């Protein structure tokens, strides 16, 4: 494990961040997140839940490049810079979600108190997951981590 963490840190030091892509292996959705934005740019890490892996990876890289160039993103902020024809917004991820979603980040940083923002995208009608009229399937695909309890699959995996 320590060797793998050292390899991650070399990649982060070389490129500024890396993107972890996590395929659902059970009831949870696919997701991807950055490791290195905190270390390199003192900016919260970013997680994207429920989009195809390549799309999420590209969004995180685009966001990382924007941060590298001086952009800053905060919880509640809305941006039109990452999805064609759609805005995105950001929510702070609570620490109780880190074990379920950010395990490698915890390993690399050696702690669970680093900041993370979830990039949240709307449905095709432009509605946020918390708005009326959003399909339950869309909400399940992109749970807003700040509004959800720790997922049952995460507790089962820890046992």
N, C-alpha and C positions, 0 to 999 in steps of 0.2 A: 504494500500500500504506500509506504513512504517513497519508494522509487517512482511510482505513478504520480504522486503529488509533485515530486521534483520535476518530472517531465512536464506536467501541466504548467508549473511556474516558469519553466524555460520558455514554453510557448507563449505564455502571457507576457513575459518580459520581452520577447521578440516581436510579438504582434499587437500587444496592448490588451487583448482579450481573446478568449476562445468561446466557442458555442458548444454547449452540451445538448445533444439531441436525444430525447428519451421517448422510445416507442411504447405505447400502452401494451402491457402484457397481461391485462386483466380488465377490470371495469373502468379504470381511469382513462382520461384522454391522452393523446400524444402531446408533448410539450418540448420546448427548448428554452435554454437560458444562458446568459453570459456568465463567464467567470473572468474577472480581471478589470472590469471597469472601476471597481472600488479601489483596487491596488494601483492601477495606472493613472486614473483620472479623478479619483475621489468623487466618483459619481455612482449612484445606486446601480446594482446589477439589474438586468431586465429579464423577465420571463414572459413567454408567449405560449398560451395554452389553446389547443384545439385546432390550430391551422396545420395544413400539410407541412411536414418537416422542412422541406426545401424552402417554402415560403417563410416559415418562422425563422429559419437560419438567415435568410437574406434580409429580413426585417431587422433582426438583431445586429447583423453586420452593418446595415445602413445606419442604424441608430448609433452604434459604436463609432462609426466614421464621423457622424455629426458631433458626438461628444468629443472625439479627438480634435475636431475643428473648432471647439469652443461652445457648442450647444449644451444646455442643461435642461433636464426634464424633471418635473416634480409631480407628486400626487395631485390629481384634479386637473392638471393641464390637458388641453386638447391640442392635437397637432394634425395637420393634413399632409405631412411630409413622408409618410411611410406606406400608405395603401392608396393606390390610384382610385380617385373619386370617393374616398371615404376618409373621415377623420378617425383618429384613435385617441384614447385617453389613458391615463395612468392611475393606478391605485397602489398604495403601499401594501406589501405582503406582510402579514403578521408572522412573527417568529414561530408560532405553533405550526405553521405550514412548512417550515424549512425541512424537517425530517422527511416529509412526504414528497417534496418537489425539488429540494436543493441540496441533496446529500453530498454531491461532489463539491459543491461550493463550501459546505461545512468542512469537508476534509481539507480542501486547499487552504482555506482561511484559518482552520483550526478553531473555529468558534461559530456561534449562531447569531451574532449581533451585528452583522453587516447589513446595510440597507438594500432592499430589493423592491423594484416597481414591477407590477404586472401591466403590460401593454394590453389594453382591452380594445377590441374592434367591434363595430356594430354588425347587425344582421344586414341582409341585402336591402332592406327597407330603411336602413340608417338608424335603427333603434338599438339602444344600449341593452345589454342583457337584463338590466333591472327595470326596464320600461314595460308598460302594458302592451300586449299584443305580440310579444316575442315568443316564439315557439319553445316549448319545453325541451325539445331536442337541441336547440341552439344553446339554451342555458346549460344543459348537461355537457355539451361539447366544450363550452368555455365557462367553467365555473369562475366566478369572481372570488378569488381566494380570500379577500378581506371579509367577504360576507358568508363564507362557508366554514363549517366546523372541519376539524382535521378529518380527512376522508377515512371511511372504515377500512379500505384496503391498505392504508398506511399503518393503521394500528395492527391489523392482522399480520402484516409483513414484519413488524417489530417483535412479534411474539415468538 
